[in-house]
């Protein structure tokens, strides 16, 4: 899942909290933001969460997706 920290209607952090706490889903999440300090706490707290600073090129995003998926596969 790719989220922007400053999405409308509460931001990606709010959406992330709903997914994690209410739905209890544990899926890899990449936060893409112009303000990476807003999401670093989430990345430090939760497994398989990373933060990329805007602008993000397609290659960097795909590399991060592959890294997170490989990490998740190693635990299954």
N, C-alpha and C positions, 0 to 999 in steps of 0.2 A: 504494500500500500504506500502510496506517495501522497503526503499532505503538505500543505503550506501552513506555516505557523499562523499567519494572519489572514486566513480564509474568512469570508463573511459568516455571520451567524455564530460568532464565538471563537472562530479560529480552529486550526488543526489540532491544537492542544486539547480543546474541548471535545472534538470528535474522537481523538485518541483516548481520552479518559472514558468516554461512553463505551467505546469498543472494548477497552481493557477491563473496566470495572463492572459495567452493567452487563455487557454481553459475555464477558470473560473469555474473549478470543485472544490468543497469543500468536500473532502473526507478525512477520517482519514489517517494519515501518521506516520509511525514509522521510524525514522532514526536509523540505527545500525552503530556504528562507533568506531574505536579505539581512535578517537580524539573528544570526546563529546562537547568540547568547540566550535568546528566549527559549530555545529547545534543548540546550546542553544538559539541563537538569533531567529531562526525560531520557536522554540518551545515556546518562550516567546511572539512572535508576532502573531502567528496563533493558532486558536482554533483547537483542536483535532490533535495536533502534539506532539509527544513525542520523546525522545532520549534515547536509550539504548546503554551502552558501551559494546564493544566486549571483550571477547567472551560472547555470549548470549545463554543461554540454551533454549531448546524448551519450557519448562514450563513457564519461564519468558516471552518469546515472546508471547505465547498464553494468559497469564494473561493480558498483555498489550493490545493485540488485543481485548480481551473481555471487558476491561475497556473502551477503546475508543469507541467501538460499543455501549456499554450501555450508555455512555454519549451522543452519537449522537441520540440514540433512545429516550432519555428523552426530547429532544428538538423538536421531531416531533409529 
